[in-house]
Amino acid sequence: MNKHALKAARTLIEIALRDDVGEGDITTDNIVPAEVRRKAKMVAKADGVIAGLPVAEMVFKNLDPDLIWNEKVKDGDKVKNGDVLVVFEGSYRALLTGERTALNFLQRLSGIATMSAKYADAVKDFQTVILDTRKTLPGFNKLDKYAVKTGGASNHRHGLHDMAMIKDNHIEVAGGIEAAVKAVRSSIDHGIKIEVETTTLTQVQEAIDSKVDIIMLDNMDLDTMRKAVAMIAGRAKIEASGNITLDRLRDVAATGVDYISIGALTHSVSAMDISQRIED
């Protein structure tokens, strides 16, 4: 994991354990002797791509610094139903208390990685790159985007600070695409890219004339996309966005766009089914 994702994970784990454990695990602490140690394993209960094992390890090590963690797969690996992901040993109390928090992180991130892999694999014979969006779980931006990359897709901008995205409301306030681009370009650093959202071919031409870096084709039908790609003719990168499902994905990629952004990679992903089992 990169340093930004690790930093985010530490903060989120602290919040998660405080929410779940609070003043203590009153069930486990009153039944399980403090000195007892046990082994456990995590097992995939569905096919998918794993992401978040380092986060799960951090959860348990917050509860037992002496935890022994032996991964059988790595983040980014494709697994089958029944595959053992990790075998670990530590305080029996820590294994029980941290189980749900660790699984919550691992299941969500693996779900995102699995979904990202499906979209990326579907267009692997095109030049088109699958991108995520900012439709991440609040606070999970860096972890969600880490999982997207682990699954084989790519990251769009991480936040409002690292790329200028001029959308319909900005265009309306500014009085048009040209005015909006000029206002942004006059104030940002030279290296920051500018993207403009367009919904019509007239707007596409305005974006071309404004010499932006990326032109987004938002909710366009395939025929209009093809015309837009021909108009742009390599003068800007092209991103398709809006209501793009796996069923439509290859048709959209075939229009010649450079990027396809998919909000569903993070905003409506299903958690991957993973279980924790205590070893005899």
C-alpha positions as CSV (number, residue, x, y, z in Angstrom):
1,M,0.0,0.0,0.0
2,N,1.2,3.5,-0.6
3,K,1.9,5.9,2.3
4,H,-1.3,7.9,1.8
5,A,-3.5,4.8,1.9
6,L,-1.6,3.5,5.0
7,K,-2.0,6.8,6.8
8,A,-5.7,6.8,6.0
9,A,-6.0,3.2,7.2
10,R,-4.5,4.0,10.6
11,T,-7.0,6.9,11.1
12,L,-10.0,4.8,10.0
13,I,-9.0,1.8,12.1
14,E,-8.8,4.0,15.2
15,I,-12.3,5.3,14.5
16,A,-13.7,1.9,13.7
17,L,-12.3,0.2,16.8
18,R,-13.5,3.1,19.0
19,D,-17.0,2.7,17.5
20,D,-17.2,-1.0,17.8
21,V,-15.2,-1.9,20.9
22,G,-15.8,1.3,22.9
23,E,-14.9,0.6,26.5
24,G,-14.3,-3.1,25.8
25,D,-15.6,-6.3,24.4
26,I,-17.8,-7.3,27.3
27,T,-18.6,-10.7,25.9
28,T,-15.1,-11.8,24.9
29,D,-13.4,-10.2,27.9
30,N,-15.6,-12.0,30.4
31,I,-15.4,-15.4,28.8
32,V,-11.9,-15.7,27.2
33,P,-8.8,-15.7,29.6
34,A,-6.3,-13.0,28.7
35,E,-3.4,-15.4,28.4
36,V,-5.0,-17.7,25.8
37,R,-3.6,-17.6,22.3
38,R,-5.1,-19.2,19.2
39,K,-4.7,-19.5,15.4
40,A,-7.2,-18.3,12.9
41,K,-7.6,-18.1,9.1
42,M,-9.5,-16.0,6.7
43,V,-11.2,-17.8,3.8
44,A,-12.7,-16.5,0.6
45,K,-16.3,-17.6,0.2
46,A,-16.6,-16.2,-3.4
47,D,-14.3,-15.7,-6.4
48,G,-12.7,-12.3,-6.6
49,V,-9.7,-10.1,-6.3
50,I,-8.2,-9.4,-2.8
51,A,-7.5,-6.0,-1.5
52,G,-6.9,-4.8,2.1
53,L,-4.9,-7.6,3.7
54,P,-2.5,-5.0,5.2
55,V,-5.4,-3.1,6.7
56,A,-6.8,-6.3,8.3
57,E,-3.4,-7.0,9.8
58,M,-3.2,-3.5,11.2
59,V,-6.6,-4.0,12.9
60,F,-5.4,-7.0,14.8
61,K,-2.0,-5.6,15.6
62,N,-3.8,-2.6,17.3
63,L,-5.3,-5.2,19.7
64,D,-2.2,-7.5,19.9
65,P,1.2,-6.1,18.8
66,D,2.6,-9.7,19.0
67,L,0.3,-11.0,16.3
68,I,1.9,-13.4,13.8
69,W,0.5,-12.8,10.3
70,N,1.2,-15.3,7.5
71,E,-0.4,-14.3,4.2
72,K,-1.2,-17.1,1.7
73,V,-2.1,-14.5,-1.1
74,K,-1.2,-10.9,-1.7
75,D,-3.4,-7.9,-2.5
76,G,-4.2,-8.0,-6.2
77,D,-4.3,-11.8,-6.4
78,K,-7.4,-13.5,-7.9
79,V,-8.8,-16.1,-5.6
80,K,-11.5,-18.8,-5.7
81,N,-14.2,-19.7,-3.3
82,G,-12.5,-21.7,-0.5
83,D,-9.0,-20.3,-0.9
84,V,-7.2,-19.5,2.4
85,L,-6.1,-15.8,2.3
86,V,-4.1,-15.6,5.6
87,V,-3.3,-17.7,8.6
88,F,-2.5,-15.8,11.8
89,E,-1.9,-16.3,15.5
90,G,-2.4,-14.1,18.5
91,S,-4.4,-13.3,21.6
92,Y,-7.7,-15.2,21.4
93,R,-9.3,-12.0,22.7
94,A,-7.8,-10.0,19.9
95,L,-8.9,-12.5,17.3
96,L,-12.5,-12.3,18.4
97,T,-12.7,-8.6,19.2
98,G,-11.0,-7.5,15.9
99,E,-12.8,-9.9,13.6
100,R,-15.7,-7.8,12.4
101,T,-13.7,-4.6,12.0
102,A,-11.0,-6.4,10.0
103,L,-13.5,-8.2,7.8
104,N,-15.5,-5.0,7.2
105,F,-12.3,-3.4,5.7
106,L,-11.2,-6.4,3.8
107,Q,-14.6,-7.3,2.4
108,R,-15.3,-3.7,1.1
109,L,-11.9,-3.2,-0.5
110,S,-11.9,-6.7,-2.0
111,G,-15.4,-6.0,-3.4
112,I,-14.1,-2.8,-5.1
113,A,-11.0,-4.6,-6.5
114,T,-13.2,-7.4,-7.8
115,M,-15.5,-4.9,-9.6
116,S,-12.6,-2.9,-10.9
117,A,-11.1,-6.1,-12.4
118,K,-14.3,-7.0,-14.2
119,Y,-14.4,-3.6,-15.9
120,A,-10.7,-3.5,-16.7
121,D,-10.7,-7.0,-18.1
122,A,-13.7,-6.3,-20.3
123,V,-11.8,-3.7,-22.3
124,K,-8.3,-5.1,-22.1
125,D,-8.1,-5.4,-25.9
126,F,-8.8,-1.7,-26.3
127,Q,-6.6,1.3,-25.5
128,T,-9.3,2.6,-23.2
129,V,-8.5,3.0,-19.5
130,I,-11.1,2.5,-16.8
131,L,-11.2,5.3,-14.2
132,D,-12.9,5.6,-10.8
133,T,-14.7,8.7,-9.6
134,R,-15.0,10.7,-6.4
135,K,-18.1,8.7,-5.5
136,T,-16.2,7.0,-2.6
137,L,-17.3,6.3,0.9
138,P,-16.6,9.5,2.9
139,G,-13.2,9.2,4.6
140,F,-12.4,6.1,2.5
141,N,-11.2,8.0,-0.6
142,K,-7.6,6.8,-0.4
143,L,-8.5,3.3,0.5
144,D,-11.2,3.0,-2.1
145,K,-8.9,4.3,-4.8
146,Y,-6.1,2.0,-3.6
147,A,-8.6,-0.9,-4.1
148,V,-9.5,0.3,-7.6
149,K,-5.8,0.2,-8.7
150,T,-5.3,-3.1,-7.0
151,G,-8.1,-4.5,-9.2
152,G,-6.4,-3.2,-12.4
153,A,-8.4,0.0,-13.1
154,S,-7.0,3.5,-12.6
155,N,-7.7,6.6,-10.5
156,H,-9.3,9.8,-11.8
157,R,-8.6,12.9,-9.7
158,H,-8.3,12.2,-6.0
159,G,-10.1,15.3,-4.9
160,L,-11.0,18.9,-5.8
161,H,-7.4,20.0,-5.4
162,D,-5.5,18.0,-8.0
163,M,-7.3,18.6,-11.3
164,A,-9.8,21.3,-12.5
165,M,-13.1,19.7,-13.5
166,I,-15.4,22.3,-15.1
167,K,-19.0,20.9,-14.9
168,D,-22.4,22.2,-16.0
169,N,-23.0,24.3,-12.9
170,H,-19.6,26.0,-13.3
171,I,-20.3,26.6,-17.0
172,E,-23.6,28.2,-16.2
173,V,-22.2,30.6,-13.5
174,A,-19.2,31.5,-15.7
175,G,-21.4,32.2,-18.8
176,G,-20.0,29.5,-21.0
177,I,-17.1,27.1,-21.4
178,E,-14.6,29.6,-22.8
179,A,-15.1,32.0,-19.8
180,A,-15.0,29.2,-17.3
181,V,-11.7,27.8,-18.8
182,K,-10.1,31.3,-18.8
183,A,-11.1,31.9,-15.2
184,V,-9.5,28.6,-14.0
185,R,-6.5,28.8,-16.3
186,S,-5.6,32.3,-15.0
187,S,-5.3,31.1,-11.4
188,I,-4.0,27.5,-11.3
189,D,-0.5,26.2,-11.7
190,H,0.6,25.4,-15.2
191,G,0.9,21.6,-14.6
192,I,-2.6,21.1,-13.4
193,K,-4.9,19.6,-16.0
194,I,-8.3,21.1,-17.0
195,E,-11.2,18.9,-17.9
196,V,-14.6,20.1,-19.2
197,E,-17.9,18.2,-19.1
198,T,-19.9,18.4,-22.3
199,T,-23.3,17.1,-23.2
200,T,-23.6,18.3,-26.8
201,L,-21.4,18.5,-29.9
202,T,-21.6,22.3,-29.7
203,Q,-20.1,22.2,-26.2
204,V,-17.4,19.7,-27.5
205,Q,-16.4,22.3,-30.1
206,E,-16.2,25.0,-27.4
207,A,-14.0,22.8,-25.3
208,I,-11.7,22.1,-28.3
209,D,-11.4,25.8,-29.0
210,S,-10.5,26.4,-25.4
211,K,-7.6,23.9,-25.7
212,V,-8.5,21.9,-22.5
213,D,-6.6,18.8,-21.6
214,I,-9.6,16.4,-21.3
215,I,-13.1,16.6,-22.7
216,M,-15.8,14.5,-20.9
217,L,-18.6,13.2,-23.0
218,D,-21.4,13.0,-20.4
219,N,-24.4,10.7,-21.0
220,M,-24.0,10.8,-24.8
221,D,-25.3,8.0,-27.0
222,L,-22.9,6.0,-29.1
223,D,-23.4,7.8,-32.3
224,T,-22.8,11.2,-30.7
225,M,-19.7,9.9,-29.0
226,R,-18.3,8.7,-32.3
227,K,-18.9,12.1,-33.8
228,A,-17.3,13.8,-30.8
229,V,-14.2,11.6,-31.1
230,A,-13.9,12.5,-34.8
231,M,-14.3,16.2,-34.0
232,I,-11.6,16.2,-31.2
233,A,-9.2,14.3,-33.4
234,G,-6.5,13.8,-30.8
235,R,-6.5,17.5,-29.7
236,A,-7.5,16.5,-26.2
237,K,-8.0,13.3,-24.2
238,I,-11.5,12.0,-24.2
239,E,-13.5,10.6,-21.2
240,A,-16.9,9.0,-21.5
241,S,-19.0,9.1,-18.4
242,G,-22.6,8.5,-17.3
243,N,-24.8,5.4,-17.1
244,I,-22.1,3.1,-18.5
245,T,-22.7,-0.5,-17.4
246,L,-20.7,-3.7,-18.2
247,D,-23.2,-4.4,-21.0
248,R,-22.4,-1.1,-22.7
249,L,-18.7,-1.0,-21.9
250,R,-17.1,-2.5,-25.0
251,D,-19.4,-0.5,-27.3
252,V,-18.3,2.7,-25.6
253,A,-14.7,1.7,-25.7
254,A,-15.0,1.0,-29.5
255,T,-15.9,4.7,-30.1
256,G,-12.3,5.5,-29.5
257,V,-12.5,7.3,-26.1
258,D,-9.3,7.3,-24.0
259,Y,-11.1,6.9,-20.6
260,I,-14.3,5.6,-19.3
261,S,-15.2,6.7,-15.7
262,I,-17.3,4.3,-13.6
263,G,-18.9,5.6,-10.4
264,A,-20.2,2.1,-9.6
265,L,-16.6,0.9,-8.9
266,T,-16.9,2.5,-5.5
267,H,-20.4,3.9,-4.8
268,S,-22.5,0.8,-5.1
269,V,-20.1,-2.1,-4.8
270,S,-21.0,-5.4,-3.1
271,A,-18.6,-6.5,-0.3
272,M,-16.8,-9.7,-1.2
273,D,-17.8,-12.6,1.0
274,I,-14.9,-13.6,3.3
275,S,-15.0,-15.5,6.6
276,Q,-12.7,-15.8,9.6
277,R,-12.4,-19.2,11.3
278,I,-10.7,-20.1,14.5
279,E,-8.3,-23.1,14.1
280,D,-8.7,-26.2,16.3
